[in-house]
Amino acid sequence: MDVTRAYILLLTDPGTSGAVVEEVSRIPGVTSALPVTGPYDVVLEVEARSVSDINRRVLPQVQRVQGVARTLTCPVIRIS
């Protein structure tokens, strides 16, 4: 089975990035959650069966986490 990967960039409310990292790490499909500096505060690596599964199953759970202000989903593509 092929796995679809994506990076989800999170903008968090001030002072919440640590708690957000802990909470989103528990969501099924999230393989990595890292705090970063720059225009976004947290970067997630996620896996699912399809982009549609990411959008229907993973992303809504991420967006419900207290402290998540905005998300940007970047699906990984194959160039060949």
C-alpha positions as CSV (number, residue, x, y, z in Angstrom):
1,M,0.0,0.0,0.0
2,D,1.3,3.5,-0.9
3,V,1.4,6.0,1.9
4,T,0.7,9.7,1.3
5,R,2.8,12.1,3.3
6,A,2.2,15.7,4.0
7,Y,3.7,18.5,6.1
8,I,1.3,20.6,8.1
9,L,2.6,24.0,9.2
10,L,0.9,25.4,12.3
11,L,0.7,28.9,13.5
12,T,-0.1,28.8,17.2
13,D,-1.4,31.3,19.7
14,P,1.4,33.0,21.7
15,G,2.9,30.7,24.4
16,T,1.1,27.6,23.3
17,S,3.5,25.8,20.9
18,G,4.8,23.4,23.6
19,A,1.4,22.2,24.6
20,V,0.3,22.0,20.9
21,V,3.3,19.8,20.1
22,E,2.4,17.5,22.9
23,E,-1.3,17.3,21.9
24,V,-0.9,16.9,18.2
25,S,1.8,14.2,18.7
26,R,-1.0,11.9,20.0
27,I,-3.2,12.2,16.8
28,P,-3.2,9.1,14.7
29,G,-1.4,9.8,11.4
30,V,1.0,12.3,12.9
31,T,4.5,10.8,12.6
32,S,6.5,13.9,13.8
33,A,5.7,17.2,15.5
34,L,8.5,19.7,15.9
35,P,8.6,23.3,17.1
36,V,10.4,25.6,14.7
37,T,11.2,29.3,14.3
38,G,10.1,31.4,11.4
39,P,6.6,32.3,10.1
40,Y,5.2,29.1,11.6
41,D,5.6,27.7,15.1
42,V,5.2,23.9,14.6
43,V,5.7,21.5,11.7
44,L,3.9,18.2,11.5
45,E,4.8,15.3,9.3
46,V,1.7,13.2,8.7
47,E,0.9,10.0,6.8
48,A,-2.4,8.5,5.5
49,R,-3.7,6.5,2.7
50,S,-4.5,9.6,0.5
51,V,-4.6,13.3,0.6
52,S,-8.3,13.0,1.1
53,D,-7.7,10.9,4.2
54,I,-5.4,13.6,5.5
55,N,-8.0,16.2,4.9
56,R,-10.9,14.2,6.4
57,R,-9.2,12.4,9.3
58,V,-6.0,14.1,10.4
59,L,-6.4,17.8,9.7
60,P,-9.7,18.3,11.5
61,Q,-8.2,16.8,14.7
62,V,-5.2,19.0,14.4
63,Q,-7.4,22.1,13.9
64,R,-9.4,21.3,17.0
65,V,-6.3,21.4,19.3
66,Q,-6.5,24.4,21.6
67,G,-3.8,26.9,20.6
68,V,-3.8,26.1,16.9
69,A,-4.6,29.4,15.1
70,R,-3.9,28.5,11.4
71,T,-2.7,25.5,9.3
72,L,-1.1,25.1,5.9
73,T,-1.1,21.6,4.5
74,C,1.7,20.7,2.0
75,P,1.3,17.3,0.4
76,V,4.5,15.6,-0.6
77,I,4.6,14.8,-4.4
78,R,6.6,12.5,-6.5
79,I,8.6,14.0,-9.3
80,S,9.8,11.4,-11.8
